[in-house]
Amino acid sequence: MQKKIFDAFAVVVVLALLAVLGVKLNAAWNGATEAQSQTRAKDGAFNDKLTAMKNGTYQPPAPPPVAEVKPASAPIPPKHTHWTLASTFKGDSDNPDTNTDTFNVGDRWKIEWTTDEGKFGPQGSLGAFIMSPPGAGRGDHNASASGAVITHSGKGSGENLQYWAGEYYLHIISNQRYVVQVYTQD
């Protein structure tokens, strides 16, 4: 009885293996046939082109369209490396709300700043706004496009670029030591 079960099991395994092998062989055969038919189609098209060339009736395909090259919408400003110091402003927590003297700058300038902890330690802060002086044609208002140009807590440093010429002053609010320098680009 066990031998019959074993023989039946062996037959099932062999049939399963043959089925799997048959599927793989069939796929390989179909793939080869498909590849051969693609090659024949390419060869036929090539031969048709050769015949047309010999007869003088061959029409080459039109070239692909050439993309139109457009100039950039705005010129890229040249990179300048020379900066001239226009003004330096220093303060500490004894002067927490200060307006600086006015300064004149060209159309590309920057503000560099450093700050150190004061009486309040790391909870101290430095903030600055670019302001237009009265009579500068813009009234006494915040001239910065982004509001505060410096907002920092604790010790640190940084810089930011500005892109409009004019006469300005800084309104600085700080409860710690700071140095703010304005540079204009030559």
C-alpha positions, 0 to 999 in steps of 0.5 A: 500500500505504501509503495502505491502511494509513493509511486502515485506521489512520484508520478504527480511530482514528475508531471508537475516538473514536466508541466513547469518545464513545458511552460518555460520551454513554450515561453522560450520558443515564443520569445525566440519566435517573436525576436525572429519576427522582429528581426525579419520586419526590420530586415524587410524595412531596410531592404525596402529602403535600399530598393527605394534608394536604388530606384531614386524614390527614397524620401528620407524622414524629416529632421526633428524640429529645432528648439528655439533658443530664447535669451534669459528673461533677466540678466544674471548679475555679475558676482562681485567680490569687493565690499566697502564698509559703509557703517558700523553700529555697536550696542548692548543691553543698556540701549535696547531700542535704538535708531542708527545714523543714516547711511547711503548704499548702492543697489547691492549691499549687505548687513553683517552682524554678530551678537553675544549673550548679554544680561539675559544669557541665551534668552537675549535677542537681536532684531533689526529693521531697515527704515527710510528716513523722513523726507527720503520720499517714502515716509518714516516706515519700514523699508524692508521687503521682508520685515525684520532683517535680523531676528536672532536669539542668543549668541550668533552671527549672520548676513543678508543681502539687500538690492535697492539703493537709497538712504536708510537707517536701522531700527535695532531692538536688542537686550544683548551686545551686538555689532552690525556692519553695513557694506556696499558693493563696488 
